Amino acid sequence: MELNVLLKLLEQKKYEAIKIALNEMNEFDIASIINDLDDEYLIRVFRLLSKDKATEVFTELDNDTQTKLITSMSKAESKEIIEGMFTDDAADLFEEMPAMLVTSLLANVSKDTRNDINKLLKYPDNSAGSLMAIEYIHLKKGLTIKESIERIRKQKEEFVSYDSFFVTDNQRKLLGTVSIKEILTNDPETLIDDIMEECEHPINTMMDQEEVANIFQDYNYSSLPVVDMEGRLVGVITIDDVVDIIEEEATEDMEKMAAILPTDKAYDKITVWETFKARIPWLLLLMVSATFTGKIIQGFEKQLATFTILTAFIPMLMDTGGNCGGQASVSIIRALSLNDIEFKDIFKVIFKEFRIAILCAIVLAICNFFKMLIIDRVKVLVALVVCITLAITIVIAKLIGCTLPMFAKRIGLDPAVMASPFITTIVDACSLLIYFTVASILLGL
C-alpha cells in the first residue's frame, strides 16, 4: 500500500480495508508509511495493527515517531508494546526520550522488564553492553542433545539468534557454542560437551561498538555472546545490531570528514537550529585558522606588487594542494577504519604515498608548465616558479594527508577529524610559504 492510497482510505474512513491491507504487509514497509504520516493519523493507523504486528512495526519506526506514539498511548498499550520488544530495542528507545517520560514508562512495566532495561541503560553509550539483547538460550554443560532440545522448546520465547546456542557451566561462565546444525545432525544421546566449539571472539560488555563491528566483519559472524568482566554470559549481539552500528559509524565519519559535528538524527528529522549548531563550530575554527594564510600573503605584499602575475596562480596552488592532501587522508582514514593498516605501518604508508606524490607532481607540473606558456602566456621563469611550487606542494600535501590521520589514531582521536577541511587549511599555509620562498629565490624578490 502506498501512502497516498492510505490517506485516501483514511479520509473515507475505510478502517477495515486499511487493517486488512496493513496486516498483510512487511513490518518495515508498514513502518516506512507510518513514519510519513501526520500526527493526526499516526496513532489511529497504528491501532489498526494486530498486537504482534504492532510491536514488530514499532521497533522499525524512527525515534521521533516512536516517541510520539508511546506518549499518545494508554498505560496498557505502552506496557504491551514495551514488554513485547526485545530488551536492547527498548533500551535504545528510552535513550532517546526525556528522563521524566522514561521514568513514567518504566514504572508502568513489570519489575523484571524494568530491571532488564535498567541493566542495559547503565552501560556506557556505544559499548557492547548497551547494544546486546539479554534474550538468549544457553545450554548447561553435561546435557544431552535430547535434553537440550527440550530446554530450547521451553525457552522458545528467548530466541534471538537461530544459528547457535551458548554452553555455560553452573556459574553461567561461557564454555563454548554449539550450532543448530550439530544439534540436528547428531545422536540424541550425544553430550553437548562433545560437539560444542570454543568461542574464539566473545564480546566483553565494555568493548566499543566499532570494535564489535570489526570482529563481525572480519570473521563473518551472525551472532556472538557477550560476557561480563568475570566471563559470565550476560547477552548476545546479532548481525542486525551490527549493520546499524556500521551505518552509524560510517555516517559519523562522513560528517567529521566534512567538518560537521556528528548527529544521530536523519537529515529530514533534524531542525535548522540543530544543523546550524552542528556545522558552525568547525566553520569558525577553520575560518580562524585560515587567517594564517592571510597573514602569509600580507607578509609578501611587496613581492606580489613587483610580480602581480604571481597572485593569479595562488588559488590553483592552494586548491591542488588541498585536493592532493584530501585524497591521501580519505584513503588512509578508510584503511584505518577497515583495519587494513595500523600505526606501525606508517613508514610503509609514507613511502607509498611519497612515490604516488612524485608521479602526480611530475605529471601535473609538466602539464601546468605548458599550459602557462601556451594559454596564460607568462614568462618561462614565472612558469618555473609556479610549477616547482606545485610539485613540492603536492609531495608535502600527500605526506601530511597520510600521516595526520595515523597520528590522530595513535593518540586516541578519531582519524576522520583529520580529514579534508582540516588538512586543506594546513596545506594552504604550506603552499603559500613554498610559493613565496621559491619566487624569492628564482625571481630575486
C-alpha positions in Angstrom: 0.0 0.0 0.0 1.3 3.4 -0.9 1.0 6.5 1.3 -1.5 8.3 -0.9 -3.7 5.2 -1.0 -3.7 5.0 2.7 -4.5 8.7 3.1 -7.5 8.3 0.7 -8.8 5.3 2.7 -8.4 7.3 5.9 -10.4 10.2 4.5 -13.1 7.7 3.5 -12.9 6.1 7.0 -12.4 2.6 5.5 -10.6 1.3 8.5 -11.4 -2.4 7.9 -9.8 -2.2 4.5 -6.7 -0.5 6.0 -6.5 -3.1 8.7 -6.5 -6.0 6.3 -4.0 -4.4 3.9 -1.5 -3.4 6.7 -1.5 -6.7 8.4 -0.6 -8.4 5.1 2.4 -6.2 4.6 6.0 -6.5 5.8 6.8 -4.7 9.1 9.5 -2.5 7.6 7.2 -1.4 4.8 4.4 -0.5 7.3 6.9 1.5 9.4 8.1 3.4 6.3 4.5 4.5 5.7 3.7 5.3 9.3 6.9 7.4 9.6 5.5 9.8 6.9 2.0 10.2 8.5 0.9 13.4 10.1 0.3 13.3 13.9 -3.5 13.2 13.4 -3.4 9.9 11.7 -0.4 8.3 13.5 -2.0 6.6 16.5 -5.2 5.9 14.5 -3.3 3.8 11.9 -1.0 2.1 14.5 -4.0 0.9 16.5 -5.3 -0.9 13.4 -2.4 -3.3 13.6 -2.6 -6.7 15.3 -0.9 -6.9 18.7 2.1 -9.0 17.4 2.4 -6.9 14.3 2.3 -3.6 16.3 5.3 -4.5 18.4 7.4 -5.5 15.4 6.4 -2.4 13.4 7.1 -0.2 16.4 10.7 -1.5 16.6 11.2 -0.4 12.9 9.9 3.2 13.4 12.1 6.3 13.6 12.9 7.5 17.1 10.7 10.6 16.8 7.7 8.6 15.6 8.2 6.1 18.4 8.2 8.9 21.0 5.0 10.4 19.5 3.2 7.1 19.6 4.3 6.0 23.0 3.2 9.3 24.6 -0.2 9.0 22.8 -0.9 5.5 24.1 -2.7 4.4 27.2 -0.7 2.8 30.0 -1.9 -0.6 29.0 -1.0 -0.1 25.3 2.5 1.3 26.1 3.1 -1.6 28.6 2.2 -4.2 26.0 4.5 -2.6 23.4 7.5 -2.2 25.7 7.2 -5.7 27.2 6.8 -7.2 23.7 10.1 -5.6 22.5 13.5 -7.2 22.8 15.3 -5.5 25.7 18.0 -3.9 23.6 15.4 -2.3 21.3 13.5 -1.0 24.4 16.7 0.4 25.9 17.5 2.2 22.6 14.0 3.7 22.7 14.5 5.1 26.2 17.9 6.5 25.5 16.2 9.0 23.1 13.5 10.0 25.5 13.3 12.7 28.2 14.2 11.3 31.6 10.7 12.1 33.1 9.0 10.1 30.3 11.4 7.2 30.8 10.7 7.1 34.5 6.9 7.1 33.9 7.1 4.4 31.3 9.4 2.1 33.3 7.1 2.5 36.3 4.3 1.1 34.2 6.0 -2.2 33.1 6.7 -5.3 35.1 9.5 -5.5 37.6 11.5 -8.0 35.5 11.2 -5.9 32.4 12.2 -2.7 34.3 15.3 -4.4 35.8 16.4 -5.8 32.4 16.1 -2.4 30.7 17.8 -0.6 33.5 20.8 -3.0 33.3 21.3 -2.1 29.7 20.8 1.6 30.3 23.7 1.6 32.9 26.2 0.6 30.3 28.2 3.4 28.5 26.8 4.6 25.2 28.3 2.8 22.2 29.5 -0.1 24.3 28.7 -3.7 23.6 26.7 -3.9 26.9 24.3 -1.1 25.6 23.8 -3.0 22.3 23.3 -6.5 23.5 20.0 -8.4 23.9 19.5 -10.3 27.1 17.0 -12.7 25.4 19.1 -15.8 24.5 19.2 -19.5 25.1 22.0 -21.1 27.0 22.6 -24.8 27.5 24.3 -26.2 30.5 27.4 -28.4 30.3 26.5 -32.1 30.7 23.2 -32.0 28.9 22.5 -34.4 26.0 21.2 -33.2 22.7 17.7 -34.6 23.6 17.7 -32.7 26.9 19.0 -29.6 25.1 16.2 -29.7 22.5 13.7 -29.9 25.4 15.3 -26.9 27.1 15.2 -25.0 23.8 11.5 -25.7 23.4 10.8 -24.4 26.9 12.7 -21.2 26.1 11.5 -20.6 22.6 10.4 -17.0 23.5 14.1 -16.2 24.2 15.1 -16.9 20.5 17.2 -14.0 19.2 19.7 -15.9 17.1 18.9 -19.2 15.4 22.3 -20.3 14.2 23.9 -21.3 17.5 23.4 -21.7 21.3 25.8 -20.9 24.1 27.1 -23.5 26.6 27.8 -22.5 30.2 28.7 -24.1 33.5 26.7 -23.8 36.7 28.1 -20.3 37.3 26.9 -19.2 33.9 30.5 -18.8 32.7 30.8 -19.2 28.9 32.4 -22.5 27.8 31.6 -22.6 24.1 29.0 -22.5 21.4 27.1 -25.3 19.6 25.5 -24.8 16.2 21.9 -25.8 15.4 23.3 -28.0 12.6 25.3 -30.0 15.2 22.2 -30.4 17.4 20.0 -31.6 14.5 22.6 -34.0 12.9 24.0 -35.8 16.0 22.6 -38.7 18.0 20.1 -37.5 20.7 22.2 -39.1 23.5 25.3 -37.2 22.5 26.6 -34.8 25.1 26.6 -31.1 24.3 30.2 -31.0 25.7 31.3 -33.3 22.8 30.0 -31.2 20.0 30.5 -27.7 21.3 33.2 -25.4 19.9 35.3 -22.8 21.7 34.1 -19.3 21.2 37.2 -17.5 19.8 35.8 -14.0 20.0 33.4 -13.5 22.9 32.4 -9.8 23.3 33.1 -8.0 26.6 30.3 -5.7 27.8 32.7 -2.7 27.8 34.0 -3.2 24.3 33.5 -0.3 21.9 30.8 -0.8 19.3 33.2 -0.1 16.4 35.5 -2.9 17.6 32.4 -5.2 17.8 31.5 -4.3 14.2 35.1 -5.0 13.1 35.0 -8.5 14.6 31.7 -9.3 12.9 33.1 -8.1 9.6 36.4 -9.8 9.8 35.1 -13.2 10.8 31.6 -13.2 9.2 29.7 -13.9 12.4 25.9 -13.7 12.6 25.9 -13.6 16.4 28.3 -13.5 19.3 27.9 -14.0 23.1 28.6 -11.1 25.4 30.3 -11.7 28.7 31.0 -9.6 31.8 34.4 -9.0 33.3 34.3 -12.4 35.0 33.5 -14.3 31.9 29.8 -14.9 32.7 27.3 -14.9 29.8 25.1 -11.8 30.0 23.8 -11.3 26.5 24.1 -11.7 22.8 24.8 -9.3 19.9 23.3 -10.2 16.5 24.2 -9.1 12.9 21.2 -6.8 12.7 22.6 -4.7 15.5 26.0 -4.7 13.8 24.5 -3.4 10.5 23.1 -0.5 12.4 26.5 0.2 14.0 28.3 0.1 10.7 25.8 2.6 9.2 26.1 4.8 12.3 29.9 4.8 12.3 30.1 5.4 8.5 27.7 8.4 8.8 29.7 9.8 11.8 32.9 9.5 9.9 31.4 11.3 6.8 30.2 14.1 9.0 33.5 14.5 10.7 35.3 14.5 7.4 33.0 17.3 6.2 33.7 19.3 9.4 30.3 18.7 10.9 29.7 17.7 14.5 28.1 14.2 14.3 24.4 13.8 15.0 22.3 10.6 15.2 19.3 12.1 13.5 18.2 11.7 9.9 18.6 14.9 7.7 14.8 15.3 7.3 14.4 15.0 11.1 17.0 17.5 12.3 15.9 21.1 12.7 17.6 24.1 11.1 18.9 25.2 14.5 20.3 21.8 15.2 22.0 21.7 11.8 23.4 25.2 12.4 24.9 24.1 15.8 26.5 21.0 14.3 28.2 23.0 11.5 29.2 26.3 13.0 31.9 25.2 15.4 34.1 23.7 12.7 33.4 26.6 10.3 34.5 29.1 13.0 37.7 27.1 13.7 38.6 26.7 10.0 37.8 30.4 9.4 40.1 31.5 12.2 42.9 29.0 11.2 42.6 30.3 7.6 43.8 33.7 8.9 47.3 32.2 8.8 47.2 32.1 5.0 46.1 35.7 5.0 49.0 36.7 7.2 51.4 34.9 4.9 50.1 36.9 1.9 50.3 40.1 3.8 53.9 39.4 4.7 54.7 39.2 1.0 52.7 42.2 -0.3 55.8 44.0 -1.7 56.9 40.9 -3.6 53.4 40.5 -5.0 53.3 44.1 -6.0 56.5 43.6 -8.1 55.2 40.4 -9.8 51.4 40.8 -9.7 51.1 37.8 -12.1 52.0 35.5 -9.1 48.7 36.4 -7.4 46.7 34.8 -10.3 48.1 31.3 -9.5 47.6 31.2 -5.7 44.1 29.7 -5.9 45.3 26.9 -8.3 48.2 26.0 -6.0 46.1 26.0 -2.8 43.3 24.0 -4.5 45.6 21.4 -5.9 47.5 21.0 -2.7 44.2 20.7 -0.7 42.9 18.1 -3.2 46.0 16.0 -3.0 46.0 16.1 0.8 42.3 15.3 0.8 42.8 12.3 -1.4 45.5 10.8 0.8 43.7 11.5 4.0 40.4 9.9 2.9 42.3 6.8 1.7 44.2 6.4 5.0 41.1 7.1 7.1 39.2 4.4 5.3 42.1 2.0 5.6 42.3 2.7 9.3 38.6 2.1 9.8 38.8 -1.2 8.0 41.9 -2.2 10.0 43.9 -2.6 6.7 46.7 -0.6 8.3 48.0 0.3 11.7 50.3 2.9 13.1 53.2 0.5 12.9 52.7 0.7 9.1 53.4 4.5 9.0 56.7 4.3 7.2 55.4 1.9 4.6 52.4 4.3 4.1 54.7 7.3 3.8 57.0 5.6 1.3 54.0 4.5 -0.8 52.3 8.0 -0.7 55.7 9.6 -1.5 56.1 7.6 -4.7 52.5 8.4 -5.6 53.1 12.1 -4.9 56.2 12.1 -7.1 54.3 10.7 -10.0 51.4 13.1 -9.6 53.8 16.1 -9.1 55.7 15.3 -12.3 52.6 14.9 -14.5 50.7 17.9 -13.0 53.8 20.2 -13.1 54.7 19.4 -16.7 51.0 19.8 -17.9 50.8 23.1 -15.9 54.1 24.4 -17.3 53.0 24.1 -20.9 49.5 25.4 -20.1 51.1 28.5 -18.6 53.3 29.1 -21.6 50.6 28.5 -24.2 47.4 29.7 -22.6 48.5 32.1 -19.8 51.5 33.4 -21.9 53.7 34.0 -18.9 57.5 34.2 -18.8 59.3 30.9 -18.5 60.8 31.9 -15.1 57.3 32.6 -13.7 56.1 29.3 -15.0 59.0 27.5 -13.4 58.3 29.2 -10.0 54.6 28.1 -10.2 55.4 24.5 -11.3 58.2 23.9 -8.9 55.9 25.2 -6.1 53.2 22.9 -7.4 55.4 19.8 -7.4 56.7 20.5 -3.8 53.2 21.3 -2.6 51.8 18.0 -3.9 54.5 16.0 -2.2 54.0 17.8 1.1 50.2 17.6 0.9 50.3 13.8 0.3 52.6 13.3 3.2 50.5 15.5 5.6 47.3 13.8 4.3 48.6 10.3 5.1 50.3 10.9 8.4 47.9 13.2 10.3 45.1 10.6 10.5 47.5 7.9 11.6 48.9 10.2 14.4 45.3 11.1 15.4 44.5 7.4 15.7 47.7 6.8 17.7 46.8 9.4 20.4 43.2 8.2 20.6 41.4 10.7 18.4 39.0 9.8 15.6 41.1 9.9 12.3 38.1 11.3 10.5 38.7 14.6 12.3 41.9 15.0 10.3 40.1 15.0 7.0 39.9 17.3 4.0 38.9 20.6 5.6 41.5 20.5 8.4 44.3 19.2 6.1 43.4 21.7 3.4 43.9 24.6 5.9 47.4 23.3 6.8 48.4 22.6 3.2 47.2 26.1 2.1 49.6 27.8 4.5 52.4 25.4 3.5 51.8 26.0 -0.2 52.0 29.8 0.2 55.2 29.7 2.2 56.8 27.4 -0.5 55.4 29.7 -3.3 56.9 32.9 -2.0 60.2 31.2 -1.0 60.7 29.7 -4.5 59.7 33.1 -6.0 62.2 34.9 -3.8 65.0 32.6 -4.9 64.3 32.4 -8.6 62.9 35.9 -9.2 65.1 37.7 -6.7 62.2 39.2 -4.8 
